[in-house]
């Protein structure tokens, strides 16, 4: 409701190892869009794993609205987080089943599926398919383009009703035009409803961010204002 706070957050694989993350201090307000950049090994993935509750910090803490993230509240916190990775997992099912992934077919809320698809800018795809939401995507989404797969990943995150989105190298494998389309879908989401983290190797994909955090060797090297400017291109196809 208010902020996520990383407080002297440190992680080591063993007590004798150098820290992968070393005393990270960072406060992220609700609704902020934070870019996290750095070379391989800088600590980006470890920071994501810690925040998602997949591993525990060696030292320090993650505070959610002042409450320490721990084993007692981890599952409730994880219900608030959605991960949109570079490679979206798609089952050989329908578009609706992939948006509501993990729900039994009879339990899928189709009104919610339609709303999430529209907000993820999938309407152009759905209207072109005779089967609509019942269209089969094919094994690993072979019948869809890279941009369409990414937008299904966004729609899936919205269907989950998560309040924190962790967008992990989600556009790095896309061509420039498709990347703009996917970023336009993200830019159109309500700012107050979602706190977003964008993880990337390159600064070029940070156009939506309010702040850009550069990690190096497990430390914050710099924290700079981002442009915060959504892509100007509108969806044309």
PESULZI-V259778 format. One record per run of one state. SS is the DSSP state (alpha for helix, beta for strand, coil for the rest). FROM is the first residue (numbers start at 1). TO is the last residue. Records with the same first field share a line. If there is no record, write none. Layout:
SS=FROM-TO ; FROM-TO
//
This chain:
coil=1-2 ; 12-20 ; 30-32 ; 38-43 ; 52-58 ; 65-66 ; 69-73 ; 79-80 ; 85-93 ; 100-104 ; 108-109 ; 120-122 ; 129-131 ; 135-135 ; 137-138 ; 142-145 ; 160-163 ; 169-175 ; 188-194 ; 201-202 ; 206-210 ; 217-218 ; 226-237
beta=3-11 ; 21-29 ; 33-37 ; 59-64 ; 67-68 ; 81-84 ; 94-94 ; 136-136 ; 164-168 ; 195-200 ; 211-216 ; 219-225
alpha=44-51 ; 74-78 ; 95-99 ; 105-107 ; 110-119 ; 123-128 ; 132-134 ; 139-141 ; 146-159 ; 176-187 ; 203-205
//
